[in-house]
Amino acid sequence: MPERTDEAAAMIEGRDIVCVTFGAWDDMVETPQQLMTRLAERNRVLFVDQPVAPLDFLHGMRTPGAMARKINQWRKGLRHVSENIWVGEPPPVLPLRTNPVSNRVNTAVLRRWLSRQVRQLGFNDPIYWSFQPWFPNLSRDIDASLRVYYCVDDFAAAPYWWNPKSGVRVREAQCCREADIVICTGRKLVEARKEINPNTHFIAEGADVDLFATALAPETAVPAEIAALPGKVIGYAGLINWRIDVDLMVYLAERHPEWSFALIGPVKEDENLARLTGLPNVHLFGRKTVPELPPYLKAMDVCLIPYVLNDYTHHIFPLKLYEYMAAGKPIVSTDMAEMRAYEGEEMAIGRSHEDFHDKVVEALAHDSPDRAAARRRTAAQHSWEHRIEEISALLELALASRGGAVAPEAGLQEATG
């Protein structure tokens, strides 16, 4: 795709958007926040956090303190967090969200709550944009001009005891059927969902290219805590949980005690992770905000996507791929199905522990400023602005087919309440 001089020119505008997410506005910045903050430049957005349930603290989704804070936010009502963006904390819901009885009750409660928030904000013919597969039919009472299901993961394949695959599959299929358009961030995600809704499209994840490119800038200072690491720095940024291939990482760390392994991100409790995090050359730097990441990436000699291979990871498109590229870093990934299309000079794939090791060694030996610049140029074609352009083109077509291509008269007038 050629460079644009005005990347935002093709953005949909003058719309009201109701965005229902799988996380929370204040959690790690992921696809929903990246897209909605940019769309809010020309549209109004209600960003709806995932509701909490009484058992969330038992399976590690929320601590009791975090649950109490979210319930308090629900009681206080909508938060106006920035221009054109309001955040809504839904009421608490019953546990076992895929259970048919609980799901019907929860959906009814959430649907009424959502309808009230839309009326309070004065949203007109909103685009209903859902990232989560657990609560279909939430948009029934808000007279949406368009219904979008935006799929970023095969949620049914997530290996949690409280996440029954069959229950999630049933709910997600309903989300796909009721949507006017389905957008998936992975090719394998498209395969199954296109059978349910023919209007299903692939759009990859993006990156804040300009932000991560600051890792290449001479003036960007490397934080002292990572600058002090000895030897070559092999890095990873993201959630540190069951998706990490611990056997692979332990193999690398024990084979090369002279390397330093820098892991950036929140660590989820897992006994298996202790085998890795307890090694002397493995260093944890905790959760960082997105703007804090480039200086840490600057210190890394090679960046990893070291995911275990299973049905879940074969369907995902890691956000970090283009972020690493924008930072100019050589990348080595495990052999996830979605990553095979990107194998080449910008990213290598290791298909065994030994092969992964050899790809890291090769990256250390052959990286250069020219290769870093080439990765930056590749990433520039995959910015969030480009993604907004691609998505907007699909949405405009869908709106036109429903007779809703003319923007609502409300435009960007200030909402009430």
Secondary structure as a PSIPRED ss2 file (coil, helix, strand):
# PSIPRED VFORMAT (PSIPRED V4.0)

   1 M C   1.000  0.000  0.000
   2 P C   1.000  0.000  0.000
   3 E C   1.000  0.000  0.000
   4 R C   1.000  0.000  0.000
   5 T C   1.000  0.000  0.000
   6 D C   1.000  0.000  0.000
   7 E H   0.000  1.000  0.000
   8 A H   0.000  1.000  0.000
   9 A H   0.000  1.000  0.000
  10 A H   0.000  1.000  0.000
  11 M C   1.000  0.000  0.000
  12 I C   1.000  0.000  0.000
  13 E C   1.000  0.000  0.000
  14 G C   1.000  0.000  0.000
  15 R C   1.000  0.000  0.000
  16 D E   0.000  0.000  1.000
  17 I E   0.000  0.000  1.000
  18 V E   0.000  0.000  1.000
  19 C E   0.000  0.000  1.000
  20 V E   0.000  0.000  1.000
  21 T C   1.000  0.000  0.000
  22 F C   1.000  0.000  0.000
  23 G C   1.000  0.000  0.000
  24 A C   1.000  0.000  0.000
  25 W C   1.000  0.000  0.000
  26 D C   1.000  0.000  0.000
  27 D C   1.000  0.000  0.000
  28 M C   1.000  0.000  0.000
  29 V C   1.000  0.000  0.000
  30 E C   1.000  0.000  0.000
  31 T H   0.000  1.000  0.000
  32 P H   0.000  1.000  0.000
  33 Q H   0.000  1.000  0.000
  34 Q H   0.000  1.000  0.000
  35 L H   0.000  1.000  0.000
  36 M H   0.000  1.000  0.000
  37 T H   0.000  1.000  0.000
  38 R H   0.000  1.000  0.000
  39 L H   0.000  1.000  0.000
  40 A C   1.000  0.000  0.000
  41 E C   1.000  0.000  0.000
  42 R C   1.000  0.000  0.000
  43 N C   1.000  0.000  0.000
  44 R E   0.000  0.000  1.000
  45 V E   0.000  0.000  1.000
  46 L E   0.000  0.000  1.000
  47 F E   0.000  0.000  1.000
  48 V E   0.000  0.000  1.000
  49 D C   1.000  0.000  0.000
  50 Q C   1.000  0.000  0.000
  51 P C   1.000  0.000  0.000
  52 V C   1.000  0.000  0.000
  53 A C   1.000  0.000  0.000
  54 P C   1.000  0.000  0.000
  55 L C   1.000  0.000  0.000
  56 D C   1.000  0.000  0.000
  57 F C   1.000  0.000  0.000
  58 L C   1.000  0.000  0.000
  59 H C   1.000  0.000  0.000
  60 G C   1.000  0.000  0.000
  61 M C   1.000  0.000  0.000
  62 R C   1.000  0.000  0.000
  63 T C   1.000  0.000  0.000
  64 P H   0.000  1.000  0.000
  65 G H   0.000  1.000  0.000
  66 A H   0.000  1.000  0.000
  67 M H   0.000  1.000  0.000
  68 A H   0.000  1.000  0.000
  69 R H   0.000  1.000  0.000
  70 K H   0.000  1.000  0.000
  71 I H   0.000  1.000  0.000
  72 N H   0.000  1.000  0.000
  73 Q H   0.000  1.000  0.000
  74 W H   0.000  1.000  0.000
  75 R H   0.000  1.000  0.000
  76 K H   0.000  1.000  0.000
  77 G C   1.000  0.000  0.000
  78 L C   1.000  0.000  0.000
  79 R E   0.000  0.000  1.000
  80 H E   0.000  0.000  1.000
  81 V E   0.000  0.000  1.000
  82 S E   0.000  0.000  1.000
  83 E C   1.000  0.000  0.000
  84 N C   1.000  0.000  0.000
  85 I E   0.000  0.000  1.000
  86 W E   0.000  0.000  1.000
  87 V E   0.000  0.000  1.000
  88 G E   0.000  0.000  1.000
  89 E C   1.000  0.000  0.000
  90 P C   1.000  0.000  0.000
  91 P C   1.000  0.000  0.000
  92 P C   1.000  0.000  0.000
  93 V C   1.000  0.000  0.000
  94 L C   1.000  0.000  0.000
  95 P C   1.000  0.000  0.000
  96 L C   1.000  0.000  0.000
  97 R C   1.000  0.000  0.000
  98 T C   1.000  0.000  0.000
  99 N C   1.000  0.000  0.000
 100 P H   0.000  1.000  0.000
 101 V H   0.000  1.000  0.000
 102 S H   0.000  1.000  0.000
 103 N H   0.000  1.000  0.000
 104 R H   0.000  1.000  0.000
 105 V H   0.000  1.000  0.000
 106 N H   0.000  1.000  0.000
 107 T H   0.000  1.000  0.000
 108 A H   0.000  1.000  0.000
 109 V H   0.000  1.000  0.000
 110 L H   0.000  1.000  0.000
 111 R H   0.000  1.000  0.000
 112 R H   0.000  1.000  0.000
 113 W H   0.000  1.000  0.000
 114 L H   0.000  1.000  0.000
 115 S H   0.000  1.000  0.000
 116 R H   0.000  1.000  0.000
 117 Q H   0.000  1.000  0.000
 118 V H   0.000  1.000  0.000
 119 R H   0.000  1.000  0.000
 120 Q H   0.000  1.000  0.000
 121 L H   0.000  1.000  0.000
 122 G C   1.000  0.000  0.000
 123 F C   1.000  0.000  0.000
 124 N C   1.000  0.000  0.000
 125 D C   1.000  0.000  0.000
 126 P C   1.000  0.000  0.000
 127 I E   0.000  0.000  1.000
 128 Y E   0.000  0.000  1.000
 129 W E   0.000  0.000  1.000
 130 S E   0.000  0.000  1.000
 131 F C   1.000  0.000  0.000
 132 Q C   1.000  0.000  0.000
 133 P C   1.000  0.000  0.000
 134 W C   1.000  0.000  0.000
 135 F C   1.000  0.000  0.000
 136 P C   1.000  0.000  0.000
 137 N C   1.000  0.000  0.000
 138 L H   0.000  1.000  0.000
 139 S H   0.000  1.000  0.000
 140 R H   0.000  1.000  0.000
 141 D H   0.000  1.000  0.000
 142 I C   1.000  0.000  0.000
 143 D C   1.000  0.000  0.000
 144 A C   1.000  0.000  0.000
 145 S C   1.000  0.000  0.000
 146 L E   0.000  0.000  1.000
 147 R E   0.000  0.000  1.000
 148 V E   0.000  0.000  1.000
 149 Y E   0.000  0.000  1.000
 150 Y E   0.000  0.000  1.000
 151 C E   0.000  0.000  1.000
 152 V C   1.000  0.000  0.000
 153 D C   1.000  0.000  0.000
 154 D C   1.000  0.000  0.000
 155 F H   0.000  1.000  0.000
 156 A H   0.000  1.000  0.000
 157 A H   0.000  1.000  0.000
 158 A C   1.000  0.000  0.000
 159 P C   1.000  0.000  0.000
 160 Y C   1.000  0.000  0.000
 161 W C   1.000  0.000  0.000
 162 W C   1.000  0.000  0.000
 163 N C   1.000  0.000  0.000
 164 P C   1.000  0.000  0.000
 165 K H   0.000  1.000  0.000
 166 S H   0.000  1.000  0.000
 167 G H   0.000  1.000  0.000
 168 V H   0.000  1.000  0.000
 169 R H   0.000  1.000  0.000
 170 V H   0.000  1.000  0.000
 171 R H   0.000  1.000  0.000
 172 E H   0.000  1.000  0.000
 173 A H   0.000  1.000  0.000
 174 Q H   0.000  1.000  0.000
 175 C H   0.000  1.000  0.000
 176 C H   0.000  1.000  0.000
 177 R H   0.000  1.000  0.000
 178 E H   0.000  1.000  0.000
 179 A C   1.000  0.000  0.000
 180 D C   1.000  0.000  0.000
 181 I E   0.000  0.000  1.000
 182 V E   0.000  0.000  1.000
 183 I E   0.000  0.000  1.000
 184 C E   0.000  0.000  1.000
 185 T C   1.000  0.000  0.000
 186 G C   1.000  0.000  0.000
 187 R H   0.000  1.000  0.000
 188 K H   0.000  1.000  0.000
 189 L H   0.000  1.000  0.000
 190 V H   0.000  1.000  0.000
 191 E H   0.000  1.000  0.000
 192 A H   0.000  1.000  0.000
 193 R H   0.000  1.000  0.000
 194 K H   0.000  1.000  0.000
 195 E C   1.000  0.000  0.000
 196 I C   1.000  0.000  0.000
 197 N C   1.000  0.000  0.000
 198 P C   1.000  0.000  0.000
 199 N C   1.000  0.000  0.000
 200 T E   0.000  0.000  1.000
 201 H E   0.000  0.000  1.000
 202 F E   0.000  0.000  1.000
 203 I C   1.000  0.000  0.000
 204 A C   1.000  0.000  0.000
 205 E C   1.000  0.000  0.000
 206 G C   1.000  0.000  0.000
 207 A E   0.000  0.000  1.000
 208 D C   1.000  0.000  0.000
 209 V H   0.000  1.000  0.000
 210 D H   0.000  1.000  0.000
 211 L H   0.000  1.000  0.000
 212 F H   0.000  1.000  0.000
 213 A H   0.000  1.000  0.000
 214 T H   0.000  1.000  0.000
 215 A H   0.000  1.000  0.000
 216 L H   0.000  1.000  0.000
 217 A C   1.000  0.000  0.000
 218 P C   1.000  0.000  0.000
 219 E C   1.000  0.000  0.000
 220 T C   1.000  0.000  0.000
 221 A C   1.000  0.000  0.000
 222 V C   1.000  0.000  0.000
 223 P C   1.000  0.000  0.000
 224 A H   0.000  1.000  0.000
 225 E H   0.000  1.000  0.000
 226 I H   0.000  1.000  0.000
 227 A H   0.000  1.000  0.000
 228 A C   1.000  0.000  0.000
 229 L C   1.000  0.000  0.000
 230 P C   1.000  0.000  0.000
 231 G C   1.000  0.000  0.000
 232 K C   1.000  0.000  0.000
 233 V E   0.000  0.000  1.000
 234 I E   0.000  0.000  1.000
 235 G E   0.000  0.000  1.000
 236 Y E   0.000  0.000  1.000
 237 A E   0.000  0.000  1.000
 238 G C   1.000  0.000  0.000
 239 L C   1.000  0.000  0.000
 240 I E   0.000  0.000  1.000
 241 N C   1.000  0.000  0.000
 242 W C   1.000  0.000  0.000
 243 R C   1.000  0.000  0.000
 244 I E   0.000  0.000  1.000
 245 D C   1.000  0.000  0.000
 246 V H   0.000  1.000  0.000
 247 D H   0.000  1.000  0.000
 248 L H   0.000  1.000  0.000
 249 M H   0.000  1.000  0.000
 250 V H   0.000  1.000  0.000
 251 Y H   0.000  1.000  0.000
 252 L H   0.000  1.000  0.000
 253 A H   0.000  1.000  0.000
 254 E H   0.000  1.000  0.000
 255 R H   0.000  1.000  0.000
 256 H C   1.000  0.000  0.000
 257 P C   1.000  0.000  0.000
 258 E C   1.000  0.000  0.000
 259 W C   1.000  0.000  0.000
 260 S E   0.000  0.000  1.000
 261 F E   0.000  0.000  1.000
 262 A E   0.000  0.000  1.000
 263 L E   0.000  0.000  1.000
 264 I E   0.000  0.000  1.000
 265 G C   1.000  0.000  0.000
 266 P C   1.000  0.000  0.000
 267 V E   0.000  0.000  1.000
 268 K C   1.000  0.000  0.000
 269 E C   1.000  0.000  0.000
 270 D C   1.000  0.000  0.000
 271 E H   0.000  1.000  0.000
 272 N H   0.000  1.000  0.000
 273 L H   0.000  1.000  0.000
 274 A H   0.000  1.000  0.000
 275 R H   0.000  1.000  0.000
 276 L H   0.000  1.000  0.000
 277 T H   0.000  1.000  0.000
 278 G C   1.000  0.000  0.000
 279 L C   1.000  0.000  0.000
 280 P C   1.000  0.000  0.000
 281 N C   1.000  0.000  0.000
 282 V E   0.000  0.000  1.000
 283 H E   0.000  0.000  1.000
 284 L E   0.000  0.000  1.000
 285 F C   1.000  0.000  0.000
 286 G C   1.000  0.000  0.000
 287 R C   1.000  0.000  0.000
 288 K C   1.000  0.000  0.000
 289 T C   1.000  0.000  0.000
 290 V H   0.000  1.000  0.000
 291 P H   0.000  1.000  0.000
 292 E H   0.000  1.000  0.000
 293 L H   0.000  1.000  0.000
 294 P H   0.000  1.000  0.000
 295 P H   0.000  1.000  0.000
 296 Y H   0.000  1.000  0.000
 297 L H   0.000  1.000  0.000
 298 K H   0.000  1.000  0.000
 299 A C   1.000  0.000  0.000
 300 M C   1.000  0.000  0.000
 301 D C   1.000  0.000  0.000
 302 V E   0.000  0.000  1.000
 303 C E   0.000  0.000  1.000
 304 L E   0.000  0.000  1.000
 305 I E   0.000  0.000  1.000
 306 P C   1.000  0.000  0.000
 307 Y E   0.000  0.000  1.000
 308 V C   1.000  0.000  0.000
 309 L C   1.000  0.000  0.000
 310 N C   1.000  0.000  0.000
 311 D C   1.000  0.000  0.000
 312 Y C   1.000  0.000  0.000
 313 T H   0.000  1.000  0.000
 314 H H   0.000  1.000  0.000
 315 H H   0.000  1.000  0.000
 316 I C   1.000  0.000  0.000
 317 F C   1.000  0.000  0.000
 318 P C   1.000  0.000  0.000
 319 L C   1.000  0.000  0.000
 320 K H   0.000  1.000  0.000
 321 L H   0.000  1.000  0.000
 322 Y H   0.000  1.000  0.000
 323 E H   0.000  1.000  0.000
 324 Y H   0.000  1.000  0.000
 325 M H   0.000  1.000  0.000
 326 A H   0.000  1.000  0.000
 327 A C   1.000  0.000  0.000
 328 G C   1.000  0.000  0.000
 329 K C   1.000  0.000  0.000
 330 P C   1.000  0.000  0.000
 331 I E   0.000  0.000  1.000
 332 V E   0.000  0.000  1.000
 333 S E   0.000  0.000  1.000
 334 T E   0.000  0.000  1.000
 335 D C   1.000  0.000  0.000
 336 M C   1.000  0.000  0.000
 337 A H   0.000  1.000  0.000
 338 E H   0.000  1.000  0.000
 339 M H   0.000  1.000  0.000
 340 R H   0.000  1.000  0.000
 341 A H   0.000  1.000  0.000
 342 Y H   0.000  1.000  0.000
 343 E C   1.000  0.000  0.000
 344 G C   1.000  0.000  0.000
 345 E C   1.000  0.000  0.000
 346 E C   1.000  0.000  0.000
 347 M E   0.000  0.000  1.000
 348 A E   0.000  0.000  1.000
 349 I E   0.000  0.000  1.000
 350 G E   0.000  0.000  1.000
 351 R C   1.000  0.000  0.000
 352 S C   1.000  0.000  0.000
 353 H H   0.000  1.000  0.000
 354 E H   0.000  1.000  0.000
 355 D H   0.000  1.000  0.000
 356 F H   0.000  1.000  0.000
 357 H H   0.000  1.000  0.000
 358 D H   0.000  1.000  0.000
 359 K H   0.000  1.000  0.000
 360 V H   0.000  1.000  0.000
 361 V H   0.000  1.000  0.000
 362 E H   0.000  1.000  0.000
 363 A H   0.000  1.000  0.000
 364 L H   0.000  1.000  0.000
 365 A H   0.000  1.000  0.000
 366 H H   0.000  1.000  0.000
 367 D C   1.000  0.000  0.000
 368 S C   1.000  0.000  0.000
 369 P H   0.000  1.000  0.000
 370 D H   0.000  1.000  0.000
 371 R H   0.000  1.000  0.000
 372 A H   0.000  1.000  0.000
 373 A H   0.000  1.000  0.000
 374 A H   0.000  1.000  0.000
 375 R H   0.000  1.000  0.000
 376 R H   0.000  1.000  0.000
 377 R H   0.000  1.000  0.000
 378 T H   0.000  1.000  0.000
 379 A H   0.000  1.000  0.000
 380 A H   0.000  1.000  0.000
 381 Q C   1.000  0.000  0.000
 382 H C   1.000  0.000  0.000
 383 S E   0.000  0.000  1.000
 384 W H   0.000  1.000  0.000
 385 E H   0.000  1.000  0.000
 386 H H   0.000  1.000  0.000
 387 R H   0.000  1.000  0.000
 388 I H   0.000  1.000  0.000
 389 E H   0.000  1.000  0.000
 390 E H   0.000  1.000  0.000
 391 I H   0.000  1.000  0.000
 392 S H   0.000  1.000  0.000
 393 A H   0.000  1.000  0.000
 394 L H   0.000  1.000  0.000
 395 L H   0.000  1.000  0.000
 396 E H   0.000  1.000  0.000
 397 L H   0.000  1.000  0.000
 398 A H   0.000  1.000  0.000
 399 L H   0.000  1.000  0.000
 400 A H   0.000  1.000  0.000
 401 S H   0.000  1.000  0.000
 402 R C   1.000  0.000  0.000
 403 G C   1.000  0.000  0.000
 404 G C   1.000  0.000  0.000
 405 A C   1.000  0.000  0.000
 406 V C   1.000  0.000  0.000
 407 A C   1.000  0.000  0.000
 408 P C   1.000  0.000  0.000
 409 E C   1.000  0.000  0.000
 410 A C   1.000  0.000  0.000
 411 G C   1.000  0.000  0.000
 412 L C   1.000  0.000  0.000
 413 Q C   1.000  0.000  0.000
 414 E C   1.000  0.000  0.000
 415 A C   1.000  0.000  0.000
 416 T C   1.000  0.000  0.000
 417 G C   1.000  0.000  0.000
